[in-house]
């Protein structure tokens, strides 16, 4: 197996660091060879706050992945996220020079550069500019304008940017371990690659990736990314709320959330109590189930409402034919799909990476969606196996045809 | 603290208001007030510049220093503005006439505004009127010189006026979208001033179920170096209580209610038509209480104003210390001394506490006029006519300040107690493990604080 077909996706998450080793095949499929993970420390709300500790966790996760997949890891695709990331749509346009009428590949780069000529805050750097649609001489719906005649090429791009230093911090954290970072990818975009198939992208879908520290979302309409973003609220917040509300330690609150928590109100018998098992010599505490659920409900509902408002502002909700797809570790909360349905008024599905094969236990877990998505992303990026003109374009303009 | 309703309502009919617009910015504000439908008899434009005066819509116009500036402006020189006002002091007094409440709109930083404002304010006080000054501070890009002129003038004004509400142009411009045309940015301050003039005059005019008097306004705004928080909102329909409060909090000087958490005194008046229900007031106040801390004293007023019809209006008024640090309320003008701050400890001796507390219990019916008149006679004797040779910029020593409204001492005591209570707070708003991380603020809410705490969902 040629080594360039082996790709590693690394996500330094708030609750865990996870590295997925995958094999990208010529027929466009992906096979997962192994998943390494380590509990994460030194990461808050998707951003590294303790460099050394986070570095150790990354090393642990990579070592675990090497062992399980029997692959030596030299380079990774890294997912980044955090409340600092922002996105917007912009149109770039270039005029085709007088001396030729045909649109050629070089024009793509020009049009992409033109789309990036917008002011973002000086501290920010571009993460992605993803193609949405082409227009040739103002004509809509052109899928591939190479070779077409035209005077003016325009393209809509979805542009994601974030604070440069914070993105570089994540990169440095990996580079210090002598591992190359091939590319950084905005985490929700990666997750969307594996939870959505082409059909769902065309129908329109909202992918919500609720992780430990952040909630990322991506809106697909007509096969193109229209909106993406990140809300720095996640499962950690739920745990924190429980810990503060019930006055129990964080670790206990986390277990309570995972084992007993639900977002559905009014389902427990009034007065039903949970007795915390005595583990540390601390007398068993009684906790009312309804209160636990209320705390979780409030937090998750608020997060959904904030997301709904953002997608509502751009008025994409009516175009989401495939509905809402929930993934990420926090999507395992009981009843979360019902709550999402209630808030968004759309069909909601709990999903995980389903467009890959290999280690089943890995891709059936919504926690790994982002890391597996990185492999899918990498596959799209590679394009090192010439397959006619189409992949040549892909090499020039990596995002083409994938997004 | 909610004041007991006072049934013996004083007649409000003889509230005679004059609205003075001083200088260029004042004239603009006056135009706006006129447009917003004020009684035009009340408006008086005062300026050194005849050309600007002619352009004003106010029916009464007073030209300052006709001999001195010969109809030109004061040229950005406060000294000249001051001398011009001095020359025309009689005309100013005549224009104020028998008004007992004078609102003065002035843009500080220039010549006429900064120079003449303190003098006009003390002229009005000579006429036994209560003086409320709406001052705008210049944009910081106008230069440090103008800013320091404005600050000096503001300091003097605070001594010579009863209430100074200070608007910072910089902050008001923040609320304007960066793409908005420049006129819009400038008109925001005029709009805000007009709105607050209207709001305060209706505060005083409205028949209160729970009356808000001048003394409450003074309490709410009392701060050494005030940065004013002012919000006004009106709404009608099913959710009028919620919407009116939301609009009030969205006012440019309100910071969406974020600053409210730090204030010590806040005045809120809810006014509605005859159909105003207790339920609406309750909903509104419950929501409002979430924005303030437990130790904030709420001066609450409710009023019926038939003019409002089925609309509901909320006025919020408070002040913060501009330096950010919230000082304990200084009893402004309680005793005449040059540096009030240094005397604060003496101001509230512990021995006095038990004696003064009962005062607040049988809080007398407040008629602001009755309150003001005896006070006025007392302070008149001390009120020096500003000396011509004294440079305007200096703070008047032995400042002529009237005795504070009666409840002040008791209020200070109360405020002090509340501070003590703060330390015993059982459930401080906390962010738990996110305590030290960068807060995630969306719409003024810190998302790291548990949602159920922010939304006041408290299951047992």
Interface residues (C-beta under 8 A of the other chain):
Chain A: X44 X45 X49 X83 X231 X232 X233 X236 X237 X240 X241 X243 X244 X245 X250 X288 X290 X291 X294 X295 X298 X299 X301 X302 X306
Chain B: X430 X431 X432 X433 X434 X437 X438 X440 X442 X447 X448 X450 X451 X452 X453 X455 X457 X459 X460
